[in-house]
Amino acid sequence: MGPFLLYYGIGISLLSLFLTVYDKVAATKRPRHRIREKTLLIVGFLGGATAMWLTMLLIRHKTRKPKFMILLPLFILLHFVLITLYLSGGIP
């Protein structure tokens, strides 16, 4: 299960980075298809929160939206707890 989690983490992080940057670029060019906030939050919840949050801070995208600035750090904390439990043997 270890290598799968590593590859999953890398993949979801790259996806979240791509979606965040794409949405930032789309926000500056009109008309352009944007990524739904719900989609961004789902990807964050599924494991891309750290990469998404850092990317948003770096490119200054959605940093004024409390929804993102509160939920993404909460997702990061949740992921940290789950990974810690898994590594300590608390989650089979």
Backbone as a ProteinNet text record, in pm:
[ID]
protein_1_A
[PRIMARY]
MGPFLLYYGIGISLLSLFLTVYDKVAATKRPRHRIREKTLLIVGFLGGATAMWLTMLLIRHKTRKPKFMILLPLFILLHFVLITLYLSGGIP
[TERTIARY]
82.4	0	86	208.7	297.2	324.5	373.6	401.2	275.1	161.3	36.6	6.8	20.8	-6.3	88.7	214.3	312.5	273.7	244.4	206.7	74.6	-18.3	-146.2	-121.9	-40.6	-10.9	53.3	146.8	212	110.9	30.4	-68.2	-172.9	-228.8	-334.1	-276	-150.8	-85.3	-63	-17.7	2.1	-130.1	-233.8	-366.3	-414.8	-400.7	-447.8	-367.2	-236.5	-153	-199.8	-220.8	-264.8	-400	-496.8	-630.5	-627.9	-547.1	-538.8	-478.3	-369.1	-304.1	-395.5	-458.8	-550.9	-663.2	-721.1	-830.4	-783.2	-662.3	-606.7	-591.5	-537.7	-520.9	-657.7	-751.3	-885.9	-955	-924.5	-987	-939.6	-822.6	-768.4	-805.3	-856.4	-893.9	-1042.1	-1113.9	-1258.4	-1291.1	-1390.3	-1454.8	-1368.1	-1359.8	-1279.3	-1346.6	-1342.9	-1403.2	-1325.8	-1395.7	-1334.5	-1358.4	-1276.6	-1294	-1389.8	-1491.2	-1586.9	-1517.8	-1560.6	-1504.8	-1527.1	-1643.5	-1675.7	-1574.3	-1537	-1439	-1303.7	-1261.7	-1133.6	-1132.3	-1241.4	-1248.4	-1251.8	-1318.1	-1320.5	-1180.3	-1108.6	-971.1	-883.8	-904.5	-831.5	-862.4	-988.4	-1029.9	-972.1	-963.6	-914.4	-762.3	-694.9	-551.1	-466.4	-526.2	-447.6	-444.8	-489.9	-503.9	-371.3	-266	-137.9	-85	-80.3	-30.9	-120.8	-251.7	-345.2	-331.1	-321.9	-311.7	-182.8	-70.5	57.3	55.9	-3	-12.8	-98.1	-211.5	-299	-227.6	-148.7	-73	33.8	101	207.2	155.3	44	-7	-118.7	-145.5	-248.2	-383.6	-428	-556.4	-649.7	-764.2	-869.4	-826.8	-726.5	-679.3	-774.6	-864.6	-964.2	-1094.4	-1096.9	-1217	-1200.7	-1278	-1266.4	-1289.4	-1375.7	-1405.3	-1276	-1186.4	-1061.7	-957.4	-948.4	-845.4	-875.7	-997.8	-1032.7	-1036.1	-1104.9	-1122.1	-991.9	-910.1	-787.5	-694	-667.3	-586.4	-651.5	-784.2	-852.8	-832.7	-838.7	-813.8	-669.4	-575.6	-434.8	-419.9	-483.4	-479.4	-540.8	-653.5	-717.5	-625.1	-561.3	-469.9	-352.2	-300.5	-188.7	-227.9	-346.2	-394.1	-411.6	-473	-495.2	-363.5	-268.6	-139	-65.4	-72	-8	-69.1	-200.6	-267.8	-230	-224.3	-189.5	-46.8	46.7	186.6	210.8	127.7	144.1	70.4	1.1	-70	-212.1	-259.7	-396	-502.2	-462.6	-555.5	-496.9	-569.1	-514.5	-503.8
-120.7	0	125.9	117.8	233.1	303.9	231.1	298.9	359.3	292.7	346.6	483.3	494	622.2	730.6	693.8	790.8	841	748.4	786.8	864.3	823.1	894.1	1037.4	1051.7	1184.6	1275.8	1221	1299.5	1336.3	1240.3	1265.1	1368	1355	1447.2	1586.7	1592.6	1722.3	1792.6	1717	1776.3	1821	1739.6	1777.2	1905.8	1915.5	2034.5	2157.5	2141.2	2251.2	2297.8	2203.1	2236.2	2307.8	2253.7	2314.2	2455.3	2474.3	2605.7	2708.8	2672.2	2765.1	2790.8	2686.1	2703.3	2800	2783.5	2870.6	3014.8	3034.7	3170.4	3232.8	3159	3209.7	3237.5	3146	3163.3	3284.2	3316.3	3430.8	3563.1	3563.1	3687.2	3706.2	3602.5	3610.9	3583.3	3672.9	3657.3	3636	3563.3	3459.5	3334.2	3268.5	3147.2	3054.8	2926.1	2828.1	2824.9	2843	2840.2	2705.6	2675.2	2554.2	2589.8	2508.8	2536.1	2528.6	2615.3	2613.8	2478.1	2420.5	2289.7	2185.1	2189.3	2095.2	2113.8	2238.8	2266.3	2212.9	2234.8	2188.7	2035.7	1971	1824.3	1768.8	1826.9	1782.5	1807	1919.8	1946.3	1842.7	1810.4	1711.8	1574.2	1540	1407.9	1393.5	1498	1485.7	1596.9	1686.9	1792.2	1922.9	1922.4	2046.8	2120.3	2048	2113.6	2183.2	2111.7	2170.9	2286	2269.1	2372.8	2497.6	2479.2	2593.3	2671	2599.5	2666.4	2737.3	2672.8	2735	2861.1	2853.6	2970	3085.8	3055.5	3161.6	3219.4	3134	3179.3	3266.4	3226.5	3301	3397.9	3409.2	3498.9	3476.2	3354.7	3318.2	3264.5	3323.2	3285.5	3303.2	3384.8	3405.6	3494.3	3561.3	3643.1	3567.3	3443.2	3360.6	3279.5	3314.7	3242	3091.1	3054.9	2913.4	2834.8	2891.4	2823.7	2838.3	2954.4	2980	2912.6	2863.8	2788.3	2638.1	2600.5	2457.8	2387.9	2450.7	2383.2	2351.7	2445.6	2407.9	2298.5	2298.3	2190.5	2055.7	2056.1	1933.6	1886.2	1980.6	1946.7	1880	1935.3	1877.6	1737.5	1721.4	1590.3	1489.2	1529.3	1439.7	1401.6	1499	1472.2	1367.9	1385.7	1291.2	1151.5	1143.4	1013.1	944.4	1019.6	962.1	915.5	995.8	957.1	829.6	820.7	698.8	577.9	597.7	488.1	439	532.8	495.6	433	469.9	411.9	279.5	238.4	110.8	121.6	243.6	263.2	242.5	253	228.9	113	4.4	-112.7	-88.2
0	0	0	51.2	61.9	-70.6	-174.1	-301.7	-364.4	-347	-401.6	-340.8	-208.9	-141.9	-189.3	-210.4	-259	-398	-488.2	-624.7	-626.3	-542.6	-532.8	-485	-382.8	-329.5	-433.4	-507.9	-613.4	-721.5	-763.6	-869.5	-830.5	-710.7	-667.9	-644.2	-600.4	-580.1	-713.6	-813.2	-946.4	-1007.1	-988.7	-1038.5	-972.7	-841.8	-772	-813	-833.5	-880.8	-1017.9	-1109.8	-1244.7	-1243.4	-1169.6	-1165.4	-1107.1	-1004.7	-941.2	-1035.7	-1100.6	-1194.8	-1313.9	-1365.6	-1478	-1441.5	-1323.1	-1281.6	-1266.8	-1219.6	-1207	-1345	-1439.4	-1576.3	-1638.5	-1619.5	-1675	-1613.8	-1489.8	-1422.7	-1482.1	-1542.4	-1598.6	-1745	-1809.7	-1950.9	-1964.5	-2025.1	-2041	-2187.3	-2229.2	-2150.3	-2152.1	-2044.2	-2031.6	-1932.3	-1960.7	-1871.3	-1740.2	-1629.3	-1496	-1430.6	-1332	-1251.8	-1138	-1116.9	-1009.1	-873.7	-782.7	-647.4	-581.6	-606.4	-550	-596.7	-723.7	-778.5	-712.5	-698.1	-633.1	-489.7	-417.7	-279.5	-270.5	-364.3	-365.4	-388.9	-484.2	-510.9	-387.9	-321.3	-197.6	-91.3	-75.3	24	-6.3	-133.7	-173.8	-164.4	-117.8	-95	-152.1	-228.3	-291.3	-214.9	-89.6	-13.1	7.3	40.4	67.7	-57.1	-167.7	-292.6	-337.1	-322.9	-364.4	-278.4	-148.2	-56.7	-81.1	-95.1	-121.4	-256.4	-357.2	-489.6	-483.6	-413.8	-401.9	-333.3	-232.3	-165.5	-257.6	-333	-423.8	-537.2	-597.2	-713	-675.2	-545.6	-492.2	-559.7	-550.4	-610.9	-503.6	-492.3	-397.2	-251	-227.7	-90.5	-10.2	-75.2	-4.9	19.5	-21.7	-3.4	125.3	229.2	356.4	341.2	247.7	224.1	198.7	118.8	85.1	195	253.3	353.1	486.8	504.5	625.7	596.1	488.6	459.9	419.3	336.7	293.1	410.1	502	618.8	704.2	713.6	786.9	716.5	583.2	507.2	529.3	531.2	554	690.5	791.2	925.4	925.8	860.5	850.5	783.1	673.5	602.5	691.7	765	856	961.4	1018.4	1120.3	1059.9	943.5	879.4	842.9	789.8	753.7	879.3	985.9	1112.1	1167.4	1165.1	1212	1127.5	996.8	906.2	933	944.9	967.4	1103.2	1201.8	1336.5	1350.6	1245.8	1249.8	1299.8	1323.8	1374.5	1268.3	1141	1030.6	947.6	935.9	862.1	714.2
[MASK]
++++++++++++++++++++++++++++++++++++++++++++++++++++++++++++++++++++++++++++++++++++++++++++

